[in-house]
Each structure stands twice: as structure tokens, then as C-alpha cells.
Amino acid sequence: MTQWLKRIGWTLGVLAVLLVAAFVALRTPDTDREAMIAKYSAAGDRFITVADGARIHVRDSGGDGPAMVLLHGSNASLHTWEPLKRELAGYRIVTLDLPGHGLTGATPTHRYDPDEMVAAVDGVVSALGLEGFVLGGNSMGGGISWRYALAHPAKVRALLLIDAAGMPPRAGDKPPASNIGFRIMRSGFGRWLGGQITPRFLIERSLRGSVSNQSVVTDAAVDRYWELLRFPGNREATGIRFARGFADPAAAERIRTISVPTLIIFGSEDRIISPSAAQSFAERIAGSEVIMMDGIGHLPMEEAPQATAEAIRDFLAGN
């Protein structure tokens, strides 16, 4: 019996050593802050410090046309808007990396909740002197956009909700398939593991699982998502956001008070947020318009920038 117990103990010890070695070998470190800023910022970019001390990475096209502020989705960055910006020449387009994303990274409060993000957006637009602007967002950024419109209705001229988050499931809806990265982050162990081990192939699979137009999943795009996710503080922020969850039924009811012109764009093949959410938004926002884009997934501004820009131009021309 003693010999048998010794063998079990030795085996468990070897397994423990192997597991530790595997963890060390697979662990993905943060990227270097300054190297990422050099690689993923552009001439004219600014870092604006807002009320809670966060330094928000901002890109302002500085055009003479009407001002438009665009907010990215979860685990994305301001780069997601670059294809659309090229199609919307003439507008002054401001994009930013929300707290816990892109080159903004960690914030002093480590909150990363909707209130902090709304405050960050307001700090940026106030610093830039913007009022009466068009506000748009994709996914999580769409959820922040309508929350901002609720908090600061006088500042928003029109609202663009692009595969926006925030609507509760409709009766009979099946949960969307999501992507592998988001599915991993649903569990506590997955969130811990994702903060330590973030292989590039997982990011590629997650991006492919988010779009229908696979041509947007280039090597450069995967590298950008992978490297900026590992910008210092961003993985921790992701874990905090997913642990808290996104559902807020009370806020979803308050959306009925929004009165600014609103355009709702959804990809018919969105696997992250059910396309039926477009109907829910339309039912709650009086006078809103809905465009369902056939054959497009969760990122219309990347998958179909020309068609998305055309829809936005037509909508704003009539409002």
C-alpha cells in the first residue's frame, strides 16, 4: 500500500510539473505599451484625459462637415471604423478607444461599466467642443450610444445603432451562436484563463465567427485585434465586463424616451446579437428606421462599408 501511494504521489507530482510547464509555455504576455502606441496610432491622434483620470485615445478627422462620433464594440478599437470613414468623406468623424480597449487601456477606476464609458465619451466630446453631433456605435458601442443619448439628449443630433447591444431577447428567440472567444468568457475559469493565455488562432477564430464576409479577416486585422487585446489592462478589463454581464432591463425600457432621429442597421447573419433586436429597438424608439443588410454579420461597417455609408448618408439627408 505504501509503495502504491508513493507511485500515486510521484505521478501527481509529475503531472503538476507538466501542467505548470505547459502554462508557462503557453502564457501570452501583454504587449509593450509604447510599441503598440507607435504601431497603432496615427499622426494627429490625441490622448484626452477625462474626469476619472483615464487617458482616452482619440482620432479626429477634422473635416469641415457635420460632426459624427463613432463607438466600437467589445474587444475592438477605433480601427473598426476606418473602412466606413473612407466612405463618409466630408464629415468630421471622431473615433475613440473606449476604456479597457485599444490604446486607452486600463483606467484608474477599473470599472469599465456603461456609466464610465458614457462619461468617457462625454469627456472627449466636451474637450473637442462638440455639440449637436451624430452619435453611432456598433455592438457594445451601440449600447453606449443609446445610453449617452439618454444621458445627454441635447447634445445628440441623430443616433446610428449598428448591430447594437442592449435589447432583451424576444419571446421564442434562440440564443445567438456567438463566437468562441465570447463563449469562453462566460465562465469564471474561462475569464481567468483568457487573461493569461490568448493565442492568436483563438482571436482569428473569434473574428471569423463574428462576420459573414470572411474577406475582412486579414492577417493584419487578426494581428491588430490580438495585439490590442493584450495591451496592458485590456484583458483584465474584458474579464471585469463579462463577469458583470450586459443585460439591463431597466435601461432597455428607458430607451423609449429617446426622441432624436435614429437609424438601426443590422446584419441579417449576425451571430453575436440576434438580428431580431432591430425590431425591439424600432418598437421602443418612435420614428426610427431599420435597415437589414442581407448576407452581412456583426460588423457591417467593416463587411459592407460602402452600403453602410450609403444608408447613413440617405438617412441623415432626410433628418
C-alpha positions as CSV (number, residue, x, y, z in Angstrom):
1,M,0.0,0.0,0.0
2,T,2.8,2.4,0.9
3,Q,4.6,1.7,-2.4
4,W,1.3,2.3,-4.3
5,L,0.7,5.6,-2.5
6,K,4.2,6.7,-3.3
7,R,3.6,5.9,-7.0
8,I,0.4,8.0,-7.0
9,G,2.2,10.8,-5.3
10,W,5.0,10.7,-7.8
11,T,2.6,10.6,-10.7
12,L,0.6,13.6,-9.4
13,G,3.9,15.5,-8.8
14,V,5.0,14.9,-12.4
15,L,1.6,16.0,-13.7
16,A,1.7,19.1,-11.6
17,V,5.2,20.0,-13.0
18,L,3.9,19.3,-16.6
19,L,0.9,21.5,-16.1
20,V,3.0,24.3,-14.7
21,A,5.4,24.0,-17.6
22,A,2.6,24.0,-20.1
23,F,1.1,27.1,-18.5
24,V,4.4,28.9,-18.6
25,A,5.0,27.8,-22.2
26,L,1.5,28.9,-23.4
27,R,1.1,32.0,-21.3
28,T,0.7,35.1,-23.6
29,P,2.3,38.2,-22.1
30,D,0.9,41.7,-22.5
31,T,2.2,43.7,-25.5
32,D,4.6,46.6,-25.0
33,R,2.6,49.8,-24.4
34,E,5.0,52.2,-26.3
35,A,5.4,49.7,-29.2
36,M,1.7,49.4,-29.6
37,I,1.2,53.2,-29.5
38,A,3.8,53.6,-32.2
39,K,2.2,50.9,-34.3
40,Y,-1.5,51.6,-34.0
41,S,-1.7,55.4,-33.6
42,A,-1.7,57.9,-36.4
43,A,-0.5,61.4,-37.0
44,G,-2.8,63.8,-35.2
45,D,-4.2,61.2,-32.7
46,R,-4.6,62.6,-29.2
47,F,-4.9,61.2,-25.7
48,I,-7.5,63.1,-23.8
49,T,-7.6,62.8,-20.0
50,V,-11.2,62.7,-18.7
51,A,-12.7,63.3,-15.3
52,D,-11.8,59.9,-13.7
53,G,-8.2,60.2,-14.9
54,A,-8.5,57.8,-17.9
55,R,-6.4,58.8,-21.0
56,I,-8.7,58.2,-23.9
57,H,-7.1,57.5,-27.3
58,V,-8.9,59.8,-29.8
59,R,-8.7,60.1,-33.6
60,D,-10.4,63.3,-35.1
61,S,-10.6,63.5,-38.9
62,G,-11.0,67.3,-38.5
63,G,-13.3,67.7,-41.6
64,D,-15.4,70.7,-42.1
65,G,-18.7,68.8,-42.4
66,P,-21.2,67.8,-39.7
67,A,-19.6,66.0,-36.7
68,M,-20.0,62.3,-36.2
69,V,-18.8,60.3,-33.2
70,L,-18.5,56.6,-33.6
71,L,-18.0,54.0,-30.8
72,H,-16.6,50.5,-31.4
73,G,-17.8,47.2,-29.9
74,S,-16.4,44.8,-27.3
75,N,-12.8,43.9,-27.7
76,A,-12.5,46.1,-30.8
77,S,-10.9,49.5,-31.2
78,L,-11.3,52.7,-33.2
79,H,-9.7,51.0,-36.2
80,T,-13.0,49.1,-36.9
81,W,-14.4,52.4,-38.3
82,E,-11.6,53.1,-40.8
83,P,-13.3,51.4,-43.8
84,L,-16.5,53.4,-43.2
85,K,-14.7,56.7,-42.7
86,R,-13.2,56.4,-46.1
87,E,-16.8,56.2,-47.5
88,L,-18.0,59.2,-45.5
89,A,-15.7,61.8,-46.7
90,G,-17.0,65.3,-45.9
91,Y,-18.0,64.5,-42.3
92,R,-15.9,65.4,-39.3
93,I,-15.5,61.9,-37.8
94,V,-14.3,61.4,-34.3
95,T,-13.4,57.8,-33.1
96,L,-12.0,56.7,-29.8
97,D,-10.9,53.7,-27.9
98,L,-13.3,53.1,-25.0
99,P,-12.0,52.4,-21.5
100,G,-10.3,49.0,-21.4
101,H,-9.9,48.9,-25.2
102,G,-7.3,49.7,-27.8
103,L,-4.6,52.2,-26.8
104,T,-6.7,53.6,-24.0
105,G,-6.1,50.5,-21.9
106,A,-6.7,50.4,-18.1
107,T,-8.4,53.2,-16.3
108,P,-7.7,54.3,-12.7
109,T,-11.2,53.2,-11.6
110,H,-11.0,49.7,-13.2
111,R,-14.8,49.9,-13.6
112,Y,-15.4,49.5,-17.3
113,D,-19.2,49.8,-16.9
114,P,-21.6,51.7,-19.1
115,D,-21.6,54.7,-16.8
116,E,-17.8,55.0,-17.0
117,M,-17.9,54.7,-20.8
118,V,-20.7,57.3,-21.2
119,A,-18.7,59.6,-19.0
120,A,-15.5,59.0,-21.1
121,V,-17.4,59.8,-24.3
122,D,-18.8,63.0,-22.8
123,G,-15.3,64.0,-21.6
124,V,-13.9,63.6,-25.1
125,V,-16.7,65.5,-26.9
126,S,-16.6,68.2,-24.3
127,A,-12.8,68.6,-24.8
128,L,-13.4,68.8,-28.5
129,G,-16.2,71.3,-28.1
130,L,-18.7,69.1,-30.0
131,E,-22.5,69.7,-29.7
132,G,-25.3,68.6,-32.0
133,F,-23.3,65.7,-33.4
134,V,-24.3,62.4,-34.9
135,L,-23.6,59.5,-32.5
136,G,-23.2,56.0,-33.7
137,G,-22.0,52.7,-32.3
138,N,-21.6,49.0,-33.1
139,S,-22.4,46.2,-30.6
140,M,-21.3,47.3,-27.1
141,G,-20.6,50.8,-28.6
142,G,-24.2,50.9,-29.8
143,G,-25.3,50.2,-26.3
144,I,-23.1,53.0,-25.0
145,S,-24.5,55.3,-27.8
146,W,-28.2,55.0,-26.8
147,R,-27.2,55.3,-23.1
148,Y,-25.4,58.5,-24.0
149,A,-28.4,59.8,-25.9
150,L,-30.5,59.2,-22.7
151,A,-28.0,61.0,-20.5
152,H,-27.3,63.9,-22.9
153,P,-30.2,64.3,-25.2
154,A,-29.5,67.9,-26.1
155,K,-26.0,67.1,-27.5
156,V,-27.1,64.4,-29.9
157,R,-28.5,65.3,-33.3
158,A,-29.1,61.8,-34.6
159,L,-28.4,58.2,-33.5
160,L,-26.9,55.3,-35.5
161,L,-27.3,51.9,-33.9
162,I,-25.3,49.3,-35.9
163,D,-25.9,45.8,-34.6
164,A,-26.3,47.5,-31.2
165,A,-26.3,45.8,-27.8
166,G,-28.9,46.3,-25.1
167,M,-32.2,44.7,-26.1
168,P,-33.5,41.7,-24.1
169,P,-34.3,38.5,-26.1
170,R,-37.6,38.4,-27.8
171,A,-40.1,35.6,-27.0
172,G,-39.1,32.5,-28.8
173,D,-35.7,33.6,-29.8
174,K,-32.8,31.1,-29.6
175,P,-29.6,32.5,-28.1
176,P,-27.2,33.6,-30.9
177,A,-24.3,31.3,-31.6
178,S,-21.7,33.9,-30.6
179,N,-18.0,33.3,-31.2
180,I,-15.6,31.1,-29.4
181,G,-13.8,33.9,-27.5
182,F,-17.1,35.3,-26.1
183,R,-18.2,31.8,-25.2
184,I,-15.0,31.2,-23.2
185,M,-15.5,34.5,-21.3
186,R,-18.9,33.4,-20.0
187,S,-17.3,31.3,-17.2
188,G,-15.2,32.4,-14.3
189,F,-12.4,29.9,-15.2
190,G,-12.6,31.0,-18.9
191,R,-12.2,34.6,-17.9
192,W,-9.2,33.8,-15.7
193,L,-7.6,31.6,-18.4
194,G,-8.3,34.2,-21.1
195,G,-6.4,36.8,-19.1
196,Q,-3.3,34.6,-19.1
197,I,-3.4,32.6,-22.4
198,T,-4.6,34.3,-25.5
199,P,-3.3,32.5,-28.6
200,R,-3.5,34.3,-32.0
201,F,-5.5,31.4,-33.5
202,L,-8.3,31.9,-31.0
203,I,-8.6,35.6,-32.0
204,E,-8.8,34.6,-35.6
205,R,-11.5,32.0,-34.9
206,S,-13.4,34.6,-32.9
207,L,-13.2,37.2,-35.6
208,R,-14.3,34.7,-38.3
209,G,-17.2,33.7,-36.1
210,S,-18.4,37.3,-35.9
211,V,-18.6,38.1,-39.6
212,S,-20.1,36.7,-42.7
213,N,-17.9,38.5,-45.2
214,Q,-14.7,36.5,-44.4
215,S,-12.6,38.7,-46.6
216,V,-12.3,41.2,-43.8
217,V,-10.4,38.6,-41.7
218,T,-6.9,39.6,-43.0
219,D,-3.6,38.8,-41.3
220,A,-3.3,42.5,-40.4
221,A,-6.8,42.6,-38.8
222,V,-6.1,39.5,-36.7
223,D,-2.8,40.9,-35.6
224,R,-4.4,44.1,-34.6
225,Y,-7.2,42.5,-32.6
226,W,-4.7,40.1,-30.9
227,E,-2.1,42.7,-30.1
228,L,-4.5,45.4,-28.8
229,L,-6.4,42.8,-26.7
230,R,-3.1,42.3,-24.9
231,F,-2.4,46.0,-24.5
232,P,-1.8,46.5,-20.7
233,G,-5.0,46.3,-18.8
234,N,-7.3,45.3,-21.7
235,R,-7.6,41.6,-20.8
236,E,-8.3,42.4,-17.2
237,A,-11.0,44.9,-18.3
238,T,-12.6,42.2,-20.6
239,G,-12.9,39.8,-17.6
240,I,-14.5,42.5,-15.5
241,R,-17.0,43.4,-18.2
242,F,-18.0,39.8,-18.9
243,A,-18.3,39.0,-15.2
244,R,-20.7,41.8,-14.7
245,G,-22.8,40.9,-17.8
246,F,-24.6,43.2,-20.2
247,A,-28.3,42.8,-19.5
248,D,-30.0,45.9,-18.1
249,P,-33.8,45.6,-18.5
250,A,-34.5,48.9,-16.8
251,A,-32.2,50.8,-19.2
252,A,-33.8,49.0,-22.1
253,E,-37.1,50.4,-21.0
254,R,-35.8,53.9,-20.7
255,I,-34.8,53.8,-24.3
256,R,-38.4,54.6,-25.1
257,T,-37.8,58.2,-24.2
258,I,-35.3,58.7,-27.0
259,S,-36.7,61.2,-29.5
260,V,-33.8,62.0,-31.8
261,P,-33.8,60.6,-35.3
262,T,-32.5,57.0,-35.1
263,L,-31.2,54.7,-37.8
264,I,-31.0,51.0,-36.9
265,I,-28.7,48.9,-39.1
266,F,-28.3,45.1,-38.6
267,G,-26.6,42.3,-40.4
268,S,-29.1,39.6,-41.2
269,E,-26.5,37.0,-40.4
270,D,-25.3,38.4,-37.1
271,R,-24.2,35.6,-34.8
272,I,-23.3,37.8,-31.8
273,I,-26.6,39.7,-31.3
274,S,-29.8,38.3,-32.7
275,P,-31.0,40.4,-35.7
276,S,-34.4,40.4,-34.2
277,A,-33.0,43.0,-31.8
278,A,-33.5,45.5,-34.6
279,Q,-37.3,45.1,-34.3
280,S,-37.0,45.6,-30.5
281,F,-35.1,48.8,-30.9
282,A,-37.6,50.0,-33.6
283,E,-40.6,49.3,-31.2
284,R,-39.0,51.3,-28.5
285,I,-37.7,54.3,-30.4
286,A,-40.5,56.2,-32.0
287,G,-40.0,57.1,-35.7
288,S,-36.8,55.1,-36.0
289,E,-35.8,53.5,-39.3
290,V,-34.5,49.9,-39.8
291,I,-32.2,48.6,-42.5
292,M,-31.5,44.9,-42.5
293,M,-28.3,44.1,-44.6
294,D,-28.6,40.7,-46.2
295,G,-25.5,38.4,-46.1
296,I,-23.8,40.6,-43.5
297,G,-22.8,39.6,-40.0
298,H,-22.0,41.6,-36.8
299,L,-19.7,44.2,-38.4
300,P,-21.5,46.0,-41.3
301,M,-19.1,48.9,-41.2
302,E,-16.2,46.5,-42.0
303,E,-18.0,43.9,-44.0
304,A,-20.0,46.3,-46.2
305,P,-18.7,49.9,-45.7
306,Q,-20.0,51.3,-48.9
307,A,-23.5,50.1,-48.4
308,T,-23.4,51.1,-44.7
309,A,-22.2,54.6,-45.6
310,E,-24.9,55.0,-48.3
311,A,-27.6,54.1,-45.8
312,I,-26.2,56.6,-43.3
313,R,-25.9,59.4,-45.9
314,D,-29.5,58.8,-47.1
315,F,-30.8,58.8,-43.5
316,L,-29.0,62.0,-42.5
317,A,-30.0,63.8,-45.6
318,G,-33.7,63.3,-44.6
319,N,-33.1,64.2,-41.0
